[in-house]
Amino acid sequence: MTNAASITAPLISLAMLKVYWDTRRKDYIDNFVPMVAECIRTSEHDVVSIPALQQEVRSAFGLRLPQHNLRIILNRIAKLGLIRSKDRMYVRDQEALQRLNFEVVQSSVVAWL
């Protein structure tokens, strides 16, 4: 990651968190659900690995989320029907994840910056 990219990704992520807070007014953890769901959607694997997901969030958004917090976020994503628990593992529902409008929110935030 270049120096500009290493600065830009967290700024965009923080701006997106602000947008989610302003529009949804849920708790703080819930603001991370769209970003983590996007990492699951774009992952090469159907089975969600928390350490791999942690790295994907860091690479895509420049955010370091503890694994315990990722487990809480994954439970919320499961309640939304975007992933399902199977044999004590999380498996993504690619069709449900495709319906998210993450790119629209992300591009509007980038345009605003």
N, CA and C of each residue as an Amber inpcrd file, in Angstrom:
protein
   339
   0.8510000  -1.1640000   0.0000000   0.0000000   0.0000000   0.0000000
   0.9000000   1.2300000   0.0000000   0.6170000   2.1560000  -0.8930000
   1.4110000   3.3800000  -0.9520000   1.0610000   4.2820000   0.2130000
   1.8990000   5.2800000   0.4300000   1.6610000   6.1970000   1.5370000
   0.3300000   6.9190000   1.3740000   0.0250000   7.4060000   0.1580000
  -1.2480000   8.0920000  -0.0850000  -2.4240000   7.1430000   0.1300000
  -2.2780000   5.9130000  -0.3510000  -3.3590000   4.9290000  -0.1850000
  -3.5300000   4.5510000   1.2780000  -2.4230000   4.4820000   2.0210000
  -2.5290000   4.1180000   3.4320000  -3.2040000   5.2140000   4.2420000
  -3.1600000   6.4440000   3.7660000  -3.8450000   7.5530000   4.4300000
  -5.2850000   7.6570000   3.9360000  -5.5050000   7.4680000   2.6540000
  -6.8170000   7.6500000   2.0500000  -7.8310000   6.6080000   2.5240000
  -7.4550000   5.3370000   2.5630000  -8.4020000   4.2790000   2.9410000
  -9.0160000   4.5210000   4.3180000  -8.2250000   4.8150000   5.3560000
  -8.8600000   5.0750000   6.6570000  -9.7310000   6.3260000   6.6640000
  -9.3590000   7.3480000   5.9110000 -10.1830000   8.5580000   5.8580000
 -11.5320000   8.2750000   5.2200000 -11.5160000   7.5280000   4.1470000
 -12.7710000   7.1530000   3.4880000 -13.6020000   6.2810000   4.4300000
 -12.9380000   5.3560000   5.1160000 -13.6490000   4.4810000   6.0550000
 -14.2850000   5.2810000   7.1800000 -13.5630000   6.2370000   7.7260000
 -14.1250000   7.0660000   8.7950000 -15.2860000   7.9120000   8.2860000
 -15.1650000   8.4160000   7.0620000 -16.2730000   9.1800000   6.4740000
 -17.4930000   8.2870000   6.2890000 -17.2620000   7.0350000   5.8840000
 -18.3750000   6.1040000   5.7110000 -19.0260000   5.7780000   7.0570000
 -18.2130000   5.6130000   8.0870000 -18.7730000   5.3690000   9.4220000
 -19.6460000   6.5430000   9.8540000 -19.2190000   7.7460000   9.5430000
 -20.0020000   8.9440000   9.8710000 -21.3290000   8.9440000   9.1150000
 -21.2840000   8.5890000   7.8420000 -22.5150000   8.5250000   7.0410000
 -23.4660000   7.4830000   7.6290000 -22.9450000   6.2980000   7.9660000
 -23.8030000   5.2690000   8.5500000 -24.3840000   5.7270000   9.8770000
 -23.6010000   6.3980000  10.6950000 -24.1010000   6.8950000  11.9740000
 -25.1980000   7.9350000  11.7590000 -24.9610000   8.8550000  10.8320000
 -25.9380000   9.9210000  10.5840000 -27.2480000   9.3930000  10.0130000
 -27.1860000   8.3600000   9.1960000 -28.3960000   7.8730000   8.5340000
 -29.1080000   6.7750000   9.3160000 -28.3820000   5.9910000  10.1000000
 -28.9950000   4.8430000  10.7560000 -29.2160000   5.0480000  12.2440000
 -28.3490000   5.7910000  12.8960000 -28.4370000   6.0760000  14.3400000
 -28.6060000   4.8150000  15.1840000 -27.8730000   3.7780000  14.8330000
 -27.8730000   2.5760000  15.6620000 -26.6430000   2.6300000  16.5600000
 -26.2910000   1.5240000  17.1710000 -25.1190000   1.5490000  18.0350000
 -23.8310000   1.5470000  17.2040000 -22.7400000   1.7880000  17.8960000
 -21.4510000   1.9740000  17.2320000 -21.0240000   0.7440000  16.4420000
 -21.1800000  -0.4310000  17.0120000 -20.7680000  -1.6700000  16.3420000
 -21.5240000  -1.8570000  15.0320000 -22.8020000  -1.5170000  15.0160000
 -23.6260000  -1.7110000  13.8230000 -23.1290000  -0.8950000  12.6340000
 -22.3990000   0.1660000  12.8780000 -21.8590000   0.9810000  11.7880000
 -20.8140000   0.2350000  10.9690000 -20.1990000  -0.7800000  11.5450000
 -19.1780000  -1.5470000  10.8480000 -19.7490000  -2.6800000  10.0010000
 -21.0090000  -3.0100000  10.1980000 -21.6300000  -4.1340000   9.4880000
 -21.4970000  -4.0130000   7.9650000 -21.8140000  -2.8750000   7.3440000
 -21.7050000  -2.8150000   5.8810000 -20.2860000  -3.0520000   5.3590000
 -19.2830000  -2.5300000   6.0480000 -17.9060000  -2.7110000   5.5900000
 -17.4550000  -4.1630000   5.7290000 -17.7880000  -4.7850000   6.8440000
 -17.4130000  -6.1840000   7.0400000 -18.1790000  -7.0740000   6.0620000
 -19.4510000  -6.7760000   5.8460000 -20.2410000  -7.5430000   4.8730000
 -19.6490000  -7.4120000   3.4670000 -19.1560000  -6.2350000   3.1310000
 -18.5290000  -6.0430000   1.8180000 -17.2620000  -6.8860000   1.7000000
 -16.4870000  -6.9800000   2.7610000 -15.2930000  -7.8290000   2.7390000
 -15.6680000  -9.2960000   2.5700000 -16.7450000  -9.7080000   3.2020000
 -17.2200000 -11.0840000   3.0410000 -17.6820000 -11.2990000   1.6040000
 -18.4060000 -10.3250000   1.0490000 -18.9120000 -10.4380000  -0.3230000
 -17.7820000 -10.5680000  -1.3360000 -16.7100000  -9.8140000  -1.1450000
 -15.6230000  -9.8060000  -2.1180000 -14.5520000 -10.8540000  -1.8430000
 -14.7090000 -11.6140000  -0.7710000 -13.7390000 -12.6480000  -0.4240000
 -13.7350000 -13.7620000  -1.4650000 -12.6110000 -14.4290000  -1.5640000
 -12.4960000 -15.5620000  -2.4860000 -13.1400000 -16.8210000  -1.9180000
 -13.4550000 -16.8000000  -0.6290000 -13.9230000 -18.0100000   0.0530000
 -15.3590000 -17.8510000   0.5330000 -16.0970000 -18.9520000   0.5080000
 -17.4730000 -18.9530000   1.0100000 -17.5280000 -19.0590000   2.5270000
 -16.5600000 -19.7640000   3.1050000 -16.4910000 -19.9120000   4.5550000
 -15.7120000 -18.7210000   5.1140000 -16.2660000 -18.1080000   6.1450000
 -15.6660000 -16.9100000   6.7360000 -14.6580000 -17.3240000   7.8030000
 -13.4260000 -16.9060000   7.6110000 -12.3670000 -17.1030000   8.5940000
 -12.1340000 -15.7570000   9.2740000 -12.2540000 -15.7260000  10.5910000
 -12.1260000 -14.4600000  11.3040000 -10.7350000 -13.8360000  11.1180000
  -9.6310000 -14.5990000  11.2240000  -8.3290000 -13.9680000  10.9800000
  -8.1940000 -13.4320000   9.5550000  -8.6870000 -14.1740000   8.5730000
  -8.6240000 -13.6960000   7.1870000  -9.5080000 -12.4730000   7.0020000
 -10.6860000 -12.4880000   7.6140000 -11.5930000 -11.3520000   7.5260000
 -10.9690000 -10.1210000   8.1780000 -10.3070000 -10.3220000   9.2930000
  -9.6250000  -9.2250000   9.9740000  -8.6060000  -8.5780000   9.0380000
  -7.8600000  -9.3960000   8.3140000  -6.8680000  -8.8760000   7.3720000
  -7.5360000  -8.1830000   6.1830000  -8.6410000  -8.7200000   5.7050000
  -9.3460000  -8.1110000   4.5780000  -9.9010000  -6.7390000   4.9460000
 -10.4250000  -6.6090000   6.1610000 -10.9310000  -5.3100000   6.6230000
  -9.7820000  -4.3090000   6.7110000  -8.6500000  -4.7770000   7.2050000
  -7.4920000  -3.8880000   7.3080000  -7.0000000  -3.4780000   5.9250000
  -6.9390000  -4.4130000   4.9870000  -6.4720000  -4.1000000   3.6360000
  -7.4320000  -3.1910000   2.8880000  -8.7190000  -3.4890000   2.9810000
  -9.7160000  -2.7400000   2.2090000 -10.0230000  -1.3760000   2.8140000
 -10.0310000  -1.2900000   4.1480000 -10.5080000  -0.0710000   4.7990000
  -9.5020000   0.5970000   5.7260000  -8.3600000  -0.0380000   5.9220000
  -7.3550000   0.5410000   6.7900000  -7.7500000   0.5430000   8.2540000
  -8.6480000  -0.3600000   8.6320000  -9.1390000  -0.4240000  10.0100000
  -8.6950000  -1.7260000  10.6570000  -8.2310000  -1.6260000  11.8940000
  -7.8400000  -2.8130000  12.6620000  -8.9510000  -3.1270000  13.6520000
  -9.7070000  -4.1520000  13.3450000 -10.8040000  -4.5580000  14.2270000
 -10.3880000  -5.8050000  14.9910000 -10.5150000  -5.8000000  16.3090000
 -10.1990000  -7.0000000  17.0930000 -11.1140000  -8.1660000  16.7160000
 -10.5960000  -9.3810000  16.8520000 -11.3560000 -10.5630000  16.4690000
 -12.6390000 -10.7060000  17.2760000 -12.6080000 -10.3510000  18.5390000
 -13.8330000 -10.4230000  19.3460000 -14.9150000  -9.5140000  18.7690000
 -14.5370000  -8.3150000  18.3640000 -15.5020000  -7.3860000  17.7670000
 -16.0070000  -7.9190000  16.4320000 -15.1330000  -8.5670000  15.6690000
 -15.5700000  -9.1630000  14.4040000 -16.6050000 -10.2560000  14.6450000
 -16.4540000 -11.0160000  15.7180000 -17.4500000 -12.0490000  16.0340000
 -18.8150000 -11.4160000  16.3190000 -18.8150000 -10.3140000  17.0420000
 -20.0670000  -9.6070000  17.3300000 -20.6820000  -9.0990000  16.0200000
 -19.8550000  -8.5300000  15.1540000 -20.3410000  -8.0170000  13.8720000
 -20.8590000  -9.1730000  13.0180000 -20.1670000 -10.3080000  13.0200000
 -20.6260000 -11.4740000  12.2500000 -21.9810000 -11.9640000  12.7470000
 -22.2180000 -11.9280000  14.0400000 -23.5330000 -12.3130000  14.5660000
 -24.6170000 -11.3870000  14.0280000 -24.3160000 -10.1170000  13.9300000
 -25.2980000  -9.1630000  13.3920000 -25.5160000  -9.3770000  11.9010000
 -24.4520000  -9.6850000  11.1900000 -24.5740000  -9.9690000   9.7590000
 -25.4080000 -11.2320000   9.5510000 -25.2360000 -12.2140000  10.4310000
 -26.0350000 -13.4440000  10.3480000 -27.5100000 -13.1530000  10.5910000
 -27.8130000 -12.2770000  11.5500000 -29.2090000 -11.9130000  11.8260000
 -29.8500000 -11.2210000  10.6230000 -29.0380000 -10.5550000   9.8050000
 -29.5450000  -9.9120000   8.5920000 -29.7220000 -10.8980000   7.4410000
 -29.2830000 -12.1350000   7.6260000 -29.4200000 -13.1580000   6.5950000
 -28.3530000 -13.0970000   5.5180000 -27.2510000 -12.3940000   5.7810000
 -26.1870000 -12.2660000   4.7800000 -25.1840000 -13.4140000   4.8720000
 -25.1100000 -14.0410000   6.0300000 -24.3120000 -15.2400000   6.2270000
 -25.1540000 -16.1820000   7.0820000 -24.7740000 -17.4550000   7.0940000
 -25.4890000 -18.4030000   7.9410000 -24.4650000 -19.2490000   8.6990000
 -24.8770000 -19.6950000   9.8350000 -24.0190000 -20.5350000  10.6580000
 -24.2650000 -21.9890000  10.2800000 -23.1910000 -22.6920000   9.9990000
 -23.3030000 -24.0990000   9.6180000 -22.1270000 -24.8450000  10.2330000
 -22.4150000 -25.8170000  11.0690000 -21.3730000 -26.6020000  11.7340000
 -20.3560000 -25.7180000  12.4390000 -20.8450000 -24.7290000  13.1860000
 -20.0240000 -23.7920000  13.9540000 -19.1010000 -22.9410000  13.0800000
 -19.4780000 -22.7790000  11.8070000 -18.7430000 -21.9100000  10.8880000
 -19.7540000 -20.9600000  10.2470000 -19.2600000 -19.8280000   9.7910000
 -20.1050000 -18.9120000   9.0400000 -19.8590000 -19.1300000   7.5560000
 -20.9580000 -19.2350000   6.8090000 -20.8930000 -19.4110000   5.3610000
 -21.6780000 -18.2650000   4.7430000 -21.0860000 -17.6180000   3.7560000
 -21.7530000 -16.4510000   3.1670000 -22.9070000 -16.8660000   2.2640000
 -23.8850000 -15.9770000   2.1730000 -24.9950000 -16.1050000   1.2350000
 -24.7280000 -15.0780000   0.1470000 -24.1100000 -15.5260000  -0.9250000
 -23.6460000 -14.6160000  -1.9780000 -24.8010000 -13.8200000  -2.5940000
 -25.9530000 -14.4480000  -2.7590000 -27.0960000 -13.7290000  -3.3460000
 -27.5440000 -12.5820000  -2.4490000 -27.6370000 -12.8350000  -1.1530000
 -28.0440000 -11.7820000  -0.2200000 -27.0010000 -10.6750000  -0.1680000
 -25.7280000 -11.0380000  -0.1830000 -24.6600000 -10.0320000  -0.1420000
 -24.6410000  -9.1710000  -1.3990000 -25.0340000  -9.7440000  -2.5330000
 -25.0580000  -8.9800000  -3.7900000 -26.0940000  -7.8650000  -3.7500000
 -27.1030000  -8.0050000  -2.9140000 -28.1660000  -6.9950000  -2.8440000
 -27.7860000  -5.7620000  -2.0240000 -26.6600000  -5.8150000  -1.3520000
 -26.2190000  -4.6420000  -0.5900000 -25.8560000  -3.5110000  -1.5450000
 -26.0370000  -2.3070000  -1.1090000 -25.7090000  -1.1580000  -1.9690000
 -24.4220000  -0.4750000  -1.5030000 -23.4660000  -1.2680000  -1.0850000
 -22.2420000  -0.7220000  -0.5190000 -21.5020000   0.1820000  -1.4980000
 -21.3950000  -0.2270000  -2.7480000 -20.6430000   0.5660000  -3.7320000
 -21.2600000   1.9480000  -3.9230000 -22.5840000   2.0340000  -3.8360000
 -23.2670000   3.3190000  -3.9960000 -22.8850000   4.2610000  -2.8610000
 -22.9220000   3.7660000  -1.6450000 -22.5600000   4.5940000  -0.4880000
 -21.0840000   4.9690000  -0.5600000 -20.2490000   4.0020000  -0.8810000
 -18.8120000   4.2650000  -0.9590000 -18.4890000   5.3110000  -2.0230000
 -19.0710000   5.1970000  -3.1980000 -18.7770000   6.1620000  -4.2550000
 -19.3090000   7.5480000  -3.9200000 -20.4430000   7.6360000  -3.2270000
 -20.9570000   8.9550000  -2.8400000 -20.0710000   9.5930000  -1.7790000
 -19.5210000   8.7920000  -0.8840000 -18.6090000   9.3310000   0.1340000
 -17.3170000   9.8050000  -0.5210000 -16.7870000   9.0030000  -1.4570000
 -15.5570000   9.3920000  -2.1520000 -15.7740000  10.6730000  -2.9430000
 -16.9220000  10.8030000  -3.5940000 -17.2250000  12.0170000  -4.3690000
 -17.3520000  13.2260000  -3.4510000 -17.8880000  13.0130000  -2.2480000
 -18.0640000  14.0920000  -1.2900000 -16.7170000  14.5820000  -0.7620000
 -15.7640000  13.6450000  -0.6020000 -14.4330000  14.0250000  -0.1080000
 -13.7240000  14.7820000  -1.1750000
